[in-house]
Amino acid sequence: MQELELIWDEAVKDKDGILINDEYVLARSFKIENKDGRIIIRRFVSLSLEDVSEYEKTQILKSGWVVGTINLSLQFLERDIDDLNNKMRREVNGRRNGTYMIGLKTKRRELIKVYSRLMRKL
């Protein structure tokens, strides 16, 4: 529990995070709550919140709030960029729908910008 309190303190001091009602902090698709001394870390998936997995929690505890959430966000972005690259590869070898390819390239470009911005923060 002591480690989670240190993570909470770091999250409150995070300049990129948003502290709301002294109860929770939002940053980089993650939310850390401190209600009645219980600290819970969750992440946004689509439009809902899910508890972080043991792997993700371990990464945050090991690296700290800022570095841990940035590293996890980078891993998620790498996965999404790889998925887009595979879709583009299938499209080039398949239907060759130009409009769809432009959309995929635009999405990939946006993800790479976010990835680059996060890499600079490390």
Buried (B, 14 or more C-beta within 10 A) or exposed (E): EEEBEEBBEBBBEBEEBEBEEEEBBBBBEBBBBBEEEEBBBBBEEEEEEEEBEEEBBEBBBEBBBBBBBBBBBBEBBEEBBEEBEEBBEEBEEEEEEEEEBEEBEEBBEEBEEBBEEBEEEE
